[in-house]
Amino acid sequence: MPAPIALTCGEPAGVGPELAAKAAEQLEGRVPFFWIGDPRHLPHSAQVVEINAPAEAMHVPTGHLAVLRHDFAAPSQAGTPDFANAQGVVDVISRAVALTRSGEASAICTAPINKKVLQDGAGFAYPGHTEFLAHLGGVERVVMMLACPELRVVPTTIHIAIKDVPEAFTPDLLDATIRITAADLKRFWGLSNPRIAIAGLNPHAGEGGAMGDEEGDWMIPLIADLRAEGYAIKGPMPPDTMFHAAARAGYDVAICAYHDQALIPIKTIDFAGGVNVTLGLPFIRTSPDHGTAFDIAGKGVADPTSLIAALDMAWHMAHASAKGPSQ
């Protein structure tokens, strides 16, 4: 049995604390996890059991939230972030990584943070959550994957303007993205040889050069080289015809050229249940696919579906990692 999952508190003034309590109630013990944060930031109605060590999370009563206490500088007010708590948010992330790398936790699930608050309140020097986790994990390159039961997608380029995609979308970047993705699908999903579909950059995958040259100039040769190495890979595929149900049955992951090419199909298929997974780290990291939602924080209306899916996926990955790839 893997160790429990470490759930970071995220921004205390956001929806993270109330979603943690809802997740514990609705999961009913199906996924053992513990929340790292200040108990003062949880809803007053939360059923809390404070623990002294992660292993104790395996034995809390069903429906109760196991809390590994981490004191913050100040209480929180829903919807109104306090810069005084910024350093606490950063420290909780570091603590979760340390517990996971020591084996006391089997994975990390991260609640949303607000980068601006961390930058202004704690001098946070990273573009975002993922880059900080890569630093803590000692790796230079990671891959973002969005996943739900029906689809896994990877955007090769992420948060850049469309006009910048053709220059950023290079053979080296696509090659590294494919290799990292395949390695972690073996390690954390138990797939011995993941089936990978590559989306073309251009409409109709370039249509033989009529709509773009990238596919013919370098994508087709790169895919052929990887296939010769033993990768189960196909493409470049026309992006507009590769996400219907019959097409999805032919691959385990779709690797796309840019953000919207990957995220529009998965958000259409499962808007509430999509999970953000960071590949390439030396530990498992998942997160819900939403932000801090300051506008609804504290109102009791936040939907825990994505957080529950993220905890479920982390638990599945931890089990698959312990078993090793299937044959």
C-alpha positions in Angstrom: 0.0 0.0 0.0 1.5 3.4 -1.0 1.9 6.1 1.6 -0.8 8.8 1.8 -0.9 11.8 -0.6 0.3 15.2 0.6 -2.3 17.9 -0.3 -0.8 21.4 -0.1 -3.0 24.2 1.2 -2.5 26.6 -1.7 -3.6 30.2 -1.3 -5.4 30.3 2.1 -7.9 33.0 0.9 -8.9 30.9 -2.2 -11.1 27.9 -2.6 -8.4 25.4 -1.7 -9.2 25.0 2.1 -12.9 24.5 1.6 -12.3 22.1 -1.3 -9.9 20.0 0.8 -12.7 19.6 3.4 -15.3 18.7 0.8 -12.9 16.2 -0.9 -12.3 14.4 2.4 -16.0 14.2 3.0 -16.9 13.0 -0.5 -14.0 10.6 -1.0 -15.1 8.7 2.2 -11.6 7.2 2.8 -11.2 5.9 -0.8 -8.0 7.9 -1.2 -5.8 8.4 1.9 -4.4 12.0 2.0 -3.5 14.7 4.4 -3.7 18.4 4.1 -0.7 20.6 5.0 -1.7 24.0 6.3 -3.0 26.1 9.1 -6.2 24.7 10.6 -7.4 28.3 11.2 -7.8 28.6 7.4 -10.3 25.7 7.1 -14.0 26.2 7.2 -15.5 26.1 10.7 -17.7 23.2 9.6 -14.7 21.0 8.5 -14.3 17.7 10.4 -10.6 17.8 11.2 -8.2 15.3 12.8 -4.8 16.8 13.4 -1.9 14.3 12.9 1.7 14.3 13.9 3.1 12.2 11.0 1.8 11.4 7.5 1.3 7.7 8.3 -1.5 8.6 10.7 -3.6 9.8 7.8 -4.3 6.2 7.0 -6.3 5.8 10.1 -8.5 8.9 10.4 -12.3 8.4 10.5 -14.0 8.2 7.2 -15.1 11.7 6.0 -12.6 13.5 8.2 -9.7 15.7 7.0 -6.3 14.7 8.2 -4.3 17.9 8.9 -0.6 18.1 9.3 -0.3 21.4 11.0 1.7 24.2 9.5 1.3 27.5 11.3 1.0 30.6 9.2 1.6 34.2 10.1 -2.0 35.3 10.0 -5.6 34.1 9.8 -7.2 34.2 6.4 -10.2 36.1 5.0 -11.9 34.3 2.0 -11.4 36.2 -1.2 -8.8 38.6 0.2 -5.2 37.4 0.2 -2.8 38.5 2.9 0.8 39.0 1.9 1.8 37.9 5.4 0.8 34.4 4.5 2.7 34.2 1.2 5.9 32.6 2.7 3.8 30.0 4.5 2.3 28.9 1.1 5.8 28.5 -0.3 7.1 26.7 2.7 4.1 24.2 2.6 5.1 23.3 -1.0 8.7 22.7 0.0 7.5 20.6 3.0 5.3 18.5 0.8 8.2 17.8 -1.6 10.5 16.8 1.2 7.9 14.4 2.7 7.3 12.8 -0.8 11.0 12.4 -1.5 11.5 10.8 1.9 8.8 8.3 1.2 6.4 9.6 3.9 4.0 10.6 1.2 3.5 8.8 -2.1 2.6 11.9 -4.2 1.8 15.6 -4.0 -1.5 17.2 -5.0 -1.2 20.9 -5.0 -4.1 23.3 -4.4 -4.0 26.5 -6.5 -1.7 29.4 -5.6 -1.7 33.0 -6.7 1.7 33.9 -8.2 1.3 37.6 -7.8 0.6 37.3 -4.1 3.7 35.0 -3.6 5.9 37.4 -5.7 4.8 40.4 -3.7 4.6 38.8 -0.3 7.5 36.3 -0.4 9.8 37.4 -3.2 8.8 34.2 -5.1 11.3 34.0 -8.0 9.6 31.5 -10.2 7.1 32.0 -13.1 4.7 29.5 -11.4 4.0 26.5 -9.3 5.5 24.0 -11.8 8.8 25.8 -12.2 9.2 25.9 -8.4 8.5 22.2 -8.2 11.1 21.5 -10.9 13.6 23.5 -8.9 12.8 21.5 -5.8 13.1 18.3 -7.8 16.4 19.2 -9.3 15.2 19.0 -13.0 15.5 21.5 -15.8 12.7 20.4 -18.1 9.2 19.2 -17.2 6.0 18.6 -19.2 2.4 19.6 -18.5 -0.2 17.0 -19.2 -4.0 17.4 -18.8 -5.8 14.1 -18.2 -9.3 12.7 -17.7 -10.6 9.2 -18.1 -11.3 9.7 -21.8 -8.2 11.7 -22.9 -4.6 12.7 -22.0 -3.2 15.7 -23.8 0.2 17.4 -23.7 0.8 20.9 -25.1 4.5 21.1 -26.3 4.5 24.9 -26.0 2.3 26.3 -23.2 1.6 29.9 -22.2 2.8 31.8 -25.2 1.1 33.8 -27.9 0.0 32.0 -31.1 2.4 34.2 -33.1 5.3 32.9 -31.1 4.4 29.2 -31.4 6.2 28.4 -34.8 9.5 29.6 -33.5 9.2 28.0 -30.1 7.9 24.7 -31.5 11.3 23.1 -32.4 12.5 19.5 -33.1 14.5 19.5 -29.9 11.5 20.6 -27.8 9.1 18.1 -29.4 11.7 15.3 -29.0 12.2 16.0 -25.3 8.5 16.3 -24.7 7.8 12.9 -26.3 10.6 11.2 -24.4 9.5 12.6 -21.0 5.9 11.8 -21.7 6.6 8.2 -22.7 8.8 7.6 -19.7 6.3 8.8 -17.2 3.4 7.0 -18.8 5.5 3.8 -18.3 6.4 4.8 -14.7 3.2 6.2 -13.4 0.5 4.5 -15.6 2.1 1.1 -16.0 2.1 1.3 -19.9 4.9 -0.8 -21.3 5.0 1.0 -24.6 2.6 4.0 -24.6 0.8 4.8 -27.9 1.6 8.4 -28.8 -0.3 10.5 -31.3 1.4 13.7 -32.5 -0.8 16.6 -33.7 0.3 18.6 -36.7 1.1 22.3 -36.2 -0.9 23.4 -39.2 -4.5 22.7 -40.4 -4.7 19.2 -42.0 -1.2 18.6 -40.7 0.1 20.8 -43.5 -1.7 19.0 -46.3 1.6 18.1 -48.0 3.0 21.6 -47.7 -0.1 23.4 -49.0 -0.8 24.8 -45.5 2.6 24.8 -43.9 6.1 23.2 -44.1 6.9 22.1 -40.5 5.3 18.7 -40.8 7.2 17.7 -43.9 10.5 19.5 -43.1 11.1 18.1 -39.7 8.1 16.5 -37.9 7.7 13.5 -40.2 11.5 12.7 -40.1 11.6 13.1 -36.2 8.6 10.8 -35.8 10.2 8.2 -38.1 13.4 8.3 -36.1 11.5 7.7 -32.8 9.5 4.9 -34.4 12.8 3.3 -35.4 13.9 3.5 -31.7 10.8 1.5 -30.8 8.3 4.2 -29.8 4.7 3.4 -30.6 4.1 6.8 -32.3 2.1 8.1 -35.2 1.6 11.4 -36.9 1.6 14.2 -37.6 -2.2 13.9 -37.5 -4.7 16.5 -38.6 -5.7 18.2 -35.3 -9.3 18.6 -36.3 -10.0 14.8 -36.7 -7.9 13.2 -33.9 -10.1 13.9 -30.9 -13.4 12.2 -31.7 -14.1 8.9 -29.8 -12.9 6.5 -32.4 -9.7 8.3 -33.0 -9.0 8.6 -29.2 -9.2 4.8 -28.9 -6.1 4.5 -31.0 -3.7 6.3 -28.6 -2.8 6.7 -25.0 -1.7 10.4 -25.2 -2.0 13.2 -27.8 1.0 15.5 -27.9 0.0 18.9 -29.4 1.9 21.9 -30.7 0.3 24.6 -28.5 -1.9 25.3 -25.5 -5.4 25.6 -27.0 -4.8 22.7 -29.5 -4.5 20.5 -26.4 -6.8 22.1 -23.8 -9.9 22.8 -25.9 -10.6 19.1 -26.5 -10.1 18.0 -23.0 -12.1 20.8 -21.5 -14.9 20.1 -23.9 -14.9 16.4 -23.0 -14.6 16.8 -19.2 -14.5 20.4 -18.0 -14.9 19.8 -14.3 -12.9 16.6 -14.0 -9.6 17.4 -15.8 -6.4 17.0 -13.9 -3.1 18.8 -14.4 -0.2 16.4 -14.1 3.5 17.5 -14.2 5.7 14.9 -16.0 9.4 14.7 -15.7 9.6 15.3 -11.9 11.3 12.7 -9.6 7.9 12.5 -7.7 4.2 12.4 -8.6 2.5 15.8 -8.8 -1.2 16.4 -9.7 -3.4 19.4 -9.3 -6.9 20.5 -10.0 -7.4 22.3 -13.3 -8.6 25.6 -11.9 -7.3 28.6 -10.0 -7.9 30.2 -6.6 -11.4 31.5 -7.5 -11.3 34.4 -5.1 -14.7 35.5 -6.3 -16.5 32.5 -4.8 -14.1 31.6 -2.0 -15.9 31.1 1.4 -19.3 31.0 -0.2 -19.6 27.2 0.0 -20.3 26.8 -3.8 -16.9 25.7 -5.0 -17.0 22.4 -6.9 -14.5 19.7 -5.6 -14.8 17.5 -8.7 -11.4 18.5 -10.1 -9.6 18.2 -6.8 -11.2 14.8 -6.1 -10.1 13.7 -9.6 -6.6 15.0 -8.9 -6.3 13.0 -5.7 -7.8 9.9 -7.4 -5.2 10.2 -10.2 -2.3 10.7 -7.8 -3.4 7.6 -5.9 -3.7 5.6 -9.2 -0.2 6.8 -10.2 1.3 5.8 -6.9 -0.1 2.3 -7.2 1.0 1.9 -10.8 4.5 3.2 -9.9 4.8 0.6 -7.2 3.7 -2.2 -9.5 5.9 -1.3 -12.5 5.0 -1.3 -16.2 2.6 -3.9 -17.5 3.7 -6.3 -20.2 
